[in-house]
Every structure is written in structure tokens, then in C-alpha cells.
């Protein structure tokens, strides 16, 4: 989960941002398990929807991505 270098600062550890699994927590949300072994925190469906909606791609961006994929680049 990182190594503390200075108070309040941590270095990155291998796997700390790589998702290993998502486990359902009832009808409430999911708990993420990360490849570095930590699995604390529950991500509610409402929170995930809010993040998704704030970061969603525009129709124009999706068209550009589709063009890029289909161009063989």
C-alpha cells in the first residue's frame, strides 16, 4: 500500500492501482480488491453513477474513438 517517505507522502507500490476483483456488497455496491492485497472501502452504486456521469465521454468523442479503432491504427 505504498511506503511512507515523508509524513503524509507515500510512494507507489506495484499493483496498488490494479484491480483484481469487484465483489458485490448486497444491493448496496461493490468492494474492490486490488492486486497489492488491499480491499478496504465500499463503492456504492450511487457514488459510481455520479463518477461515471461526471466523466462520461461525449457523443463526438465516442465517434472519434470508433473512427480510430476502425481505421486500424
MODELLER restraints for C-alpha pairs under 7 A, 6 or more apart:
rsr = mdl.restraints
at = mdl.atoms
rsr.add(forms.Gaussian(group=physical.xy_distance, feature=features.Distance(at['CA:1:A'], at['CA:13:A']), mean=6.11, stdev=0.5))
rsr.add(forms.Gaussian(group=physical.xy_distance, feature=features.Distance(at['CA:1:A'], at['CA:16:A']), mean=6.10, stdev=0.5))
rsr.add(forms.Gaussian(group=physical.xy_distance, feature=features.Distance(at['CA:1:A'], at['CA:36:A']), mean=6.68, stdev=0.5))
rsr.add(forms.Gaussian(group=physical.xy_distance, feature=features.Distance(at['CA:2:A'], at['CA:10:A']), mean=5.52, stdev=0.5))
rsr.add(forms.Gaussian(group=physical.xy_distance, feature=features.Distance(at['CA:2:A'], at['CA:11:A']), mean=5.13, stdev=0.5))
rsr.add(forms.Gaussian(group=physical.xy_distance, feature=features.Distance(at['CA:2:A'], at['CA:12:A']), mean=4.96, stdev=0.5))
rsr.add(forms.Gaussian(group=physical.xy_distance, feature=features.Distance(at['CA:2:A'], at['CA:13:A']), mean=4.77, stdev=0.5))
rsr.add(forms.Gaussian(group=physical.xy_distance, feature=features.Distance(at['CA:3:A'], at['CA:10:A']), mean=5.27, stdev=0.5))
rsr.add(forms.Gaussian(group=physical.xy_distance, feature=features.Distance(at['CA:3:A'], at['CA:11:A']), mean=5.36, stdev=0.5))
rsr.add(forms.Gaussian(group=physical.xy_distance, feature=features.Distance(at['CA:4:A'], at['CA:10:A']), mean=4.41, stdev=0.5))
rsr.add(forms.Gaussian(group=physical.xy_distance, feature=features.Distance(at['CA:4:A'], at['CA:11:A']), mean=6.52, stdev=0.5))
rsr.add(forms.Gaussian(group=physical.xy_distance, feature=features.Distance(at['CA:5:A'], at['CA:11:A']), mean=6.76, stdev=0.5))
rsr.add(forms.Gaussian(group=physical.xy_distance, feature=features.Distance(at['CA:14:A'], at['CA:36:A']), mean=6.74, stdev=0.5))
rsr.add(forms.Gaussian(group=physical.xy_distance, feature=features.Distance(at['CA:15:A'], at['CA:34:A']), mean=6.89, stdev=0.5))
rsr.add(forms.Gaussian(group=physical.xy_distance, feature=features.Distance(at['CA:15:A'], at['CA:35:A']), mean=4.78, stdev=0.5))
rsr.add(forms.Gaussian(group=physical.xy_distance, feature=features.Distance(at['CA:15:A'], at['CA:36:A']), mean=4.73, stdev=0.5))
rsr.add(forms.Gaussian(group=physical.xy_distance, feature=features.Distance(at['CA:16:A'], at['CA:34:A']), mean=6.19, stdev=0.5))
rsr.add(forms.Gaussian(group=physical.xy_distance, feature=features.Distance(at['CA:16:A'], at['CA:35:A']), mean=6.20, stdev=0.5))
rsr.add(forms.Gaussian(group=physical.xy_distance, feature=features.Distance(at['CA:16:A'], at['CA:36:A']), mean=4.97, stdev=0.5))
rsr.add(forms.Gaussian(group=physical.xy_distance, feature=features.Distance(at['CA:17:A'], at['CA:34:A']), mean=6.71, stdev=0.5))
rsr.add(forms.Gaussian(group=physical.xy_distance, feature=features.Distance(at['CA:18:A'], at['CA:34:A']), mean=5.70, stdev=0.5))
rsr.add(forms.Gaussian(group=physical.xy_distance, feature=features.Distance(at['CA:18:A'], at['CA:35:A']), mean=5.55, stdev=0.5))
rsr.add(forms.Gaussian(group=physical.xy_distance, feature=features.Distance(at['CA:19:A'], at['CA:32:A']), mean=6.99, stdev=0.5))
rsr.add(forms.Gaussian(group=physical.xy_distance, feature=features.Distance(at['CA:19:A'], at['CA:33:A']), mean=6.24, stdev=0.5))
rsr.add(forms.Gaussian(group=physical.xy_distance, feature=features.Distance(at['CA:19:A'], at['CA:34:A']), mean=4.62, stdev=0.5))
rsr.add(forms.Gaussian(group=physical.xy_distance, feature=features.Distance(at['CA:19:A'], at['CA:35:A']), mean=6.01, stdev=0.5))
rsr.add(forms.Gaussian(group=physical.xy_distance, feature=features.Distance(at['CA:20:A'], at['CA:33:A']), mean=5.45, stdev=0.5))
rsr.add(forms.Gaussian(group=physical.xy_distance, feature=features.Distance(at['CA:20:A'], at['CA:34:A']), mean=4.96, stdev=0.5))
rsr.add(forms.Gaussian(group=physical.xy_distance, feature=features.Distance(at['CA:20:A'], at['CA:35:A']), mean=5.21, stdev=0.5))
rsr.add(forms.Gaussian(group=physical.xy_distance, feature=features.Distance(at['CA:21:A'], at['CA:32:A']), mean=5.94, stdev=0.5))
rsr.add(forms.Gaussian(group=physical.xy_distance, feature=features.Distance(at['CA:21:A'], at['CA:33:A']), mean=5.08, stdev=0.5))
rsr.add(forms.Gaussian(group=physical.xy_distance, feature=features.Distance(at['CA:21:A'], at['CA:34:A']), mean=6.97, stdev=0.5))
rsr.add(forms.Gaussian(group=physical.xy_distance, feature=features.Distance(at['CA:22:A'], at['CA:30:A']), mean=6.04, stdev=0.5))
rsr.add(forms.Gaussian(group=physical.xy_distance, feature=features.Distance(at['CA:22:A'], at['CA:31:A']), mean=5.67, stdev=0.5))
rsr.add(forms.Gaussian(group=physical.xy_distance, feature=features.Distance(at['CA:22:A'], at['CA:32:A']), mean=4.67, stdev=0.5))
rsr.add(forms.Gaussian(group=physical.xy_distance, feature=features.Distance(at['CA:22:A'], at['CA:33:A']), mean=6.23, stdev=0.5))
rsr.add(forms.Gaussian(group=physical.xy_distance, feature=features.Distance(at['CA:23:A'], at['CA:30:A']), mean=5.32, stdev=0.5))
rsr.add(forms.Gaussian(group=physical.xy_distance, feature=features.Distance(at['CA:23:A'], at['CA:31:A']), mean=5.15, stdev=0.5))
rsr.add(forms.Gaussian(group=physical.xy_distance, feature=features.Distance(at['CA:23:A'], at['CA:32:A']), mean=6.41, stdev=0.5))
rsr.add(forms.Gaussian(group=physical.xy_distance, feature=features.Distance(at['CA:24:A'], at['CA:30:A']), mean=4.41, stdev=0.5))
rsr.add(forms.Gaussian(group=physical.xy_distance, feature=features.Distance(at['CA:24:A'], at['CA:31:A']), mean=6.38, stdev=0.5))
rsr.add(forms.Gaussian(group=physical.xy_distance, feature=features.Distance(at['CA:25:A'], at['CA:31:A']), mean=6.61, stdev=0.5))
rsr.add(forms.Gaussian(group=physical.xy_distance, feature=features.Distance(at['CA:28:A'], at['CA:44:A']), mean=5.72, stdev=0.5))
rsr.add(forms.Gaussian(group=physical.xy_distance, feature=features.Distance(at['CA:28:A'], at['CA:45:A']), mean=6.44, stdev=0.5))
rsr.add(forms.Gaussian(group=physical.xy_distance, feature=features.Distance(at['CA:29:A'], at['CA:42:A']), mean=6.68, stdev=0.5))
rsr.add(forms.Gaussian(group=physical.xy_distance, feature=features.Distance(at['CA:29:A'], at['CA:43:A']), mean=5.52, stdev=0.5))
rsr.add(forms.Gaussian(group=physical.xy_distance, feature=features.Distance(at['CA:29:A'], at['CA:44:A']), mean=4.06, stdev=0.5))
rsr.add(forms.Gaussian(group=physical.xy_distance, feature=features.Distance(at['CA:29:A'], at['CA:45:A']), mean=4.88, stdev=0.5))
rsr.add(forms.Gaussian(group=physical.xy_distance, feature=features.Distance(at['CA:30:A'], at['CA:42:A']), mean=5.74, stdev=0.5))
rsr.add(forms.Gaussian(group=physical.xy_distance, feature=features.Distance(at['CA:30:A'], at['CA:43:A']), mean=5.33, stdev=0.5))
rsr.add(forms.Gaussian(group=physical.xy_distance, feature=features.Distance(at['CA:30:A'], at['CA:44:A']), mean=6.44, stdev=0.5))
rsr.add(forms.Gaussian(group=physical.xy_distance, feature=features.Distance(at['CA:31:A'], at['CA:39:A']), mean=6.88, stdev=0.5))
rsr.add(forms.Gaussian(group=physical.xy_distance, feature=features.Distance(at['CA:31:A'], at['CA:41:A']), mean=6.21, stdev=0.5))
rsr.add(forms.Gaussian(group=physical.xy_distance, feature=features.Distance(at['CA:31:A'], at['CA:42:A']), mean=4.64, stdev=0.5))
rsr.add(forms.Gaussian(group=physical.xy_distance, feature=features.Distance(at['CA:31:A'], at['CA:43:A']), mean=6.08, stdev=0.5))
rsr.add(forms.Gaussian(group=physical.xy_distance, feature=features.Distance(at['CA:32:A'], at['CA:39:A']), mean=5.67, stdev=0.5))
rsr.add(forms.Gaussian(group=physical.xy_distance, feature=features.Distance(at['CA:33:A'], at['CA:39:A']), mean=4.37, stdev=0.5))
